[in-house]
Amino acid sequence: MQPLNLPAFSYKIQSSKTGYQIFDVVRKKYVQLTSEEWVRQHFLHYLIGHLAYPQALIRLEQGVQYNRLLHRPDIVVYDRLAKPLMLVECKAPHININNETWGQIARYNAHFNAQVLVITNGIEHFCWQLDYEKGSHVLLQDMPCFNTLV
């Protein structure tokens, strides 16, 4: 797999009939190793291991119905009161992050109303802090640690 602009982590990979699988510590099972999953697992471990997001407050590919369509944000982080805190949309490294990607996470957030939106392809990472009272968003220079948001 391609090296990413995220910290390395100790991962477990196994071979299966359909290719390779990587162990997901949140879902507690092996999942198909795709380029996007490689990014998701790296970003997940970055959140937990470097930014102190509690693993117990993270859900992956949690499906929600919105406008009669099923949407699955890659990563949803909740606060300790079970309110959505952060949405993360992961793309494969070869996928450019653009307005379409922003539109996708914005549609997901119409249901969640999270404080922070993140889009990453493992190479580039964009993080926005939302202010619902002012109706604005600010592009952050750094990913916030969990304790700075709660």
C-alpha positions as a Markdown table, in Angstrom:
| # | Residue | x | y | z |
|---|---|---|---|---|
| 1 | Met | 0.0 | 0.0 | 0.0 |
| 2 | Gln | 1.0 | 3.6 | -0.6 |
| 3 | Pro | 2.8 | 5.5 | 2.2 |
| 4 | Leu | 0.6 | 8.2 | 3.7 |
| 5 | Asn | 1.1 | 11.5 | 5.3 |
| 6 | Leu | -0.1 | 10.1 | 8.7 |
| 7 | Pro | 1.8 | 8.4 | 11.5 |
| 8 | Ala | 2.6 | 4.7 | 11.0 |
| 9 | Phe | 0.9 | 2.3 | 13.3 |
| 10 | Ser | 1.2 | -1.4 | 14.1 |
| 11 | Tyr | -1.4 | -3.2 | 12.0 |
| 12 | Lys | -2.5 | -6.8 | 11.4 |
| 13 | Ile | -3.1 | -8.0 | 7.8 |
| 14 | Gln | -4.3 | -11.4 | 6.8 |
| 15 | Ser | -4.9 | -13.0 | 3.4 |
| 16 | Ser | -8.4 | -14.0 | 2.4 |
| 17 | Lys | -10.1 | -15.5 | -0.7 |
| 18 | Thr | -10.9 | -12.0 | -1.9 |
| 19 | Gly | -7.5 | -10.4 | -1.2 |
| 20 | Tyr | -6.0 | -8.9 | 1.9 |
| 21 | Gln | -7.8 | -7.8 | 5.1 |
| 22 | Ile | -6.8 | -5.4 | 7.8 |
| 23 | Phe | -7.8 | -5.7 | 11.5 |
| 24 | Asp | -10.1 | -2.8 | 12.6 |
| 25 | Val | -9.7 | -2.1 | 16.3 |
| 26 | Val | -13.1 | -0.3 | 16.5 |
| 27 | Arg | -15.2 | -2.8 | 14.7 |
| 28 | Lys | -13.1 | -5.6 | 16.2 |
| 29 | Lys | -12.8 | -7.6 | 13.0 |
| 30 | Tyr | -10.9 | -7.9 | 9.8 |
| 31 | Val | -12.2 | -5.8 | 6.9 |
| 32 | Gln | -11.3 | -5.8 | 3.2 |
| 33 | Leu | -8.1 | -3.8 | 2.7 |
| 34 | Thr | -8.8 | -1.3 | -0.1 |
| 35 | Ser | -6.9 | 2.0 | -0.7 |
| 36 | Glu | -9.7 | 3.9 | 1.1 |
| 37 | Glu | -9.6 | 1.4 | 4.1 |
| 38 | Trp | -5.9 | 1.9 | 4.3 |
| 39 | Val | -6.5 | 5.7 | 4.8 |
| 40 | Arg | -9.4 | 5.1 | 7.2 |
| 41 | Gln | -7.3 | 2.8 | 9.4 |
| 42 | His | -4.4 | 5.2 | 9.4 |
| 43 | Phe | -6.6 | 8.2 | 10.3 |
| 44 | Leu | -8.4 | 6.2 | 13.0 |
| 45 | His | -5.2 | 5.2 | 14.7 |
| 46 | Tyr | -4.0 | 8.9 | 14.4 |
| 47 | Leu | -7.2 | 10.0 | 16.2 |
| 48 | Ile | -6.8 | 7.4 | 18.9 |
| 49 | Gly | -3.0 | 7.2 | 19.4 |
| 50 | His | -2.0 | 10.8 | 18.7 |
| 51 | Leu | -5.0 | 13.1 | 19.4 |
| 52 | Ala | -6.4 | 11.1 | 22.4 |
| 53 | Tyr | -9.9 | 10.4 | 20.9 |
| 54 | Pro | -11.4 | 7.6 | 23.0 |
| 55 | Gln | -11.9 | 4.5 | 20.9 |
| 56 | Ala | -15.2 | 3.9 | 22.7 |
| 57 | Leu | -16.7 | 7.1 | 21.2 |
| 58 | Ile | -15.8 | 6.3 | 17.6 |
| 59 | Arg | -18.1 | 4.6 | 15.1 |
| 60 | Leu | -17.1 | 3.6 | 11.6 |
| 61 | Glu | -19.4 | 3.6 | 8.5 |
| 62 | Gln | -22.5 | 4.2 | 10.6 |
| 63 | Gly | -25.4 | 4.2 | 8.2 |
| 64 | Val | -28.0 | 7.0 | 8.5 |
| 65 | Gln | -31.1 | 7.7 | 6.3 |
| 66 | Tyr | -31.2 | 11.2 | 4.8 |
| 67 | Asn | -33.5 | 12.2 | 1.9 |
| 68 | Arg | -34.5 | 8.5 | 1.5 |
| 69 | Leu | -30.8 | 7.6 | 0.8 |
| 70 | Leu | -28.5 | 5.6 | 3.1 |
| 71 | His | -25.4 | 7.5 | 3.9 |
| 72 | Arg | -22.3 | 6.1 | 5.6 |
| 73 | Pro | -19.8 | 8.6 | 7.0 |
| 74 | Asp | -16.4 | 6.9 | 7.3 |
| 75 | Ile | -15.7 | 8.0 | 10.9 |
| 76 | Val | -18.1 | 9.6 | 13.4 |
| 77 | Val | -16.7 | 10.7 | 16.8 |
| 78 | Tyr | -19.1 | 11.4 | 19.6 |
| 79 | Asp | -18.7 | 13.5 | 22.7 |
| 80 | Arg | -19.3 | 11.9 | 26.2 |
| 81 | Leu | -23.0 | 12.8 | 25.9 |
| 82 | Ala | -23.4 | 10.8 | 22.7 |
| 83 | Lys | -23.6 | 14.0 | 20.5 |
| 84 | Pro | -21.8 | 13.9 | 17.2 |
| 85 | Leu | -18.5 | 15.8 | 17.6 |
| 86 | Met | -16.6 | 15.1 | 14.4 |
| 87 | Leu | -17.3 | 13.6 | 11.0 |
| 88 | Val | -14.4 | 12.2 | 8.9 |
| 89 | Glu | -14.6 | 11.4 | 5.2 |
| 90 | Cys | -11.8 | 9.3 | 3.9 |
| 91 | Lys | -10.8 | 8.9 | 0.3 |
| 92 | Ala | -8.2 | 6.8 | -1.5 |
| 93 | Pro | -4.9 | 8.6 | -1.9 |
| 94 | His | -5.4 | 9.0 | -5.7 |
| 95 | Ile | -8.7 | 10.8 | -5.2 |
| 96 | Asn | -8.5 | 14.6 | -5.2 |
| 97 | Ile | -10.3 | 16.4 | -2.5 |
| 98 | Asn | -12.6 | 19.0 | -4.1 |
| 99 | Asn | -16.0 | 20.7 | -3.9 |
| 100 | Glu | -17.8 | 17.4 | -4.6 |
| 101 | Thr | -16.1 | 15.8 | -1.5 |
| 102 | Trp | -17.0 | 18.9 | 0.6 |
| 103 | Gly | -20.6 | 18.5 | -0.6 |
| 104 | Gln | -20.6 | 14.9 | 0.4 |
| 105 | Ile | -19.5 | 15.5 | 4.0 |
| 106 | Ala | -21.8 | 18.5 | 4.2 |
| 107 | Arg | -24.8 | 16.3 | 3.2 |
| 108 | Tyr | -23.8 | 13.8 | 5.9 |
| 109 | Asn | -23.5 | 16.6 | 8.4 |
| 110 | Ala | -27.1 | 17.8 | 7.7 |
| 111 | His | -28.1 | 14.8 | 9.8 |
| 112 | Phe | -25.3 | 14.8 | 12.4 |
| 113 | Asn | -24.6 | 18.5 | 13.0 |
| 114 | Ala | -21.1 | 17.8 | 14.2 |
| 115 | Gln | -18.7 | 20.6 | 15.3 |
| 116 | Val | -15.8 | 19.4 | 13.1 |
| 117 | Leu | -15.6 | 18.1 | 9.6 |
| 118 | Val | -12.5 | 16.4 | 8.2 |
| 119 | Ile | -11.7 | 15.2 | 4.7 |
| 120 | Thr | -8.6 | 13.2 | 4.1 |
| 121 | Asn | -7.1 | 11.1 | 1.3 |
| 122 | Gly | -4.1 | 10.2 | 3.5 |
| 123 | Ile | -1.9 | 12.7 | 1.8 |
| 124 | Glu | -3.9 | 15.9 | 2.3 |
| 125 | His | -6.1 | 16.6 | 5.3 |
| 126 | Phe | -8.7 | 19.4 | 5.7 |
| 127 | Cys | -10.4 | 20.1 | 8.9 |
| 128 | Trp | -13.2 | 22.7 | 9.5 |
| 129 | Gln | -14.6 | 23.9 | 12.7 |
| 130 | Leu | -18.3 | 24.8 | 12.4 |
| 131 | Asp | -20.0 | 27.6 | 14.2 |
| 132 | Tyr | -23.8 | 27.1 | 14.0 |
| 133 | Glu | -24.7 | 30.3 | 15.8 |
| 134 | Lys | -22.7 | 32.4 | 13.2 |
| 135 | Gly | -23.5 | 30.1 | 10.3 |
| 136 | Ser | -19.8 | 29.9 | 9.4 |
| 137 | His | -16.9 | 27.5 | 9.2 |
| 138 | Val | -13.2 | 28.0 | 9.7 |
| 139 | Leu | -10.5 | 25.9 | 8.1 |
| 140 | Leu | -8.1 | 24.8 | 10.9 |
| 141 | Gln | -4.4 | 24.5 | 10.5 |
| 142 | Asp | -4.1 | 21.5 | 12.8 |
| 143 | Met | -6.3 | 18.6 | 13.8 |
| 144 | Pro | -7.8 | 19.4 | 17.3 |
| 145 | Cys | -7.1 | 17.0 | 20.2 |
| 146 | Phe | -10.2 | 15.5 | 21.8 |
| 147 | Asn | -9.8 | 17.4 | 25.0 |
| 148 | Thr | -9.8 | 20.8 | 23.1 |
| 149 | Leu | -13.3 | 20.0 | 21.7 |
| 150 | Val | -15.2 | 18.8 | 24.7 |
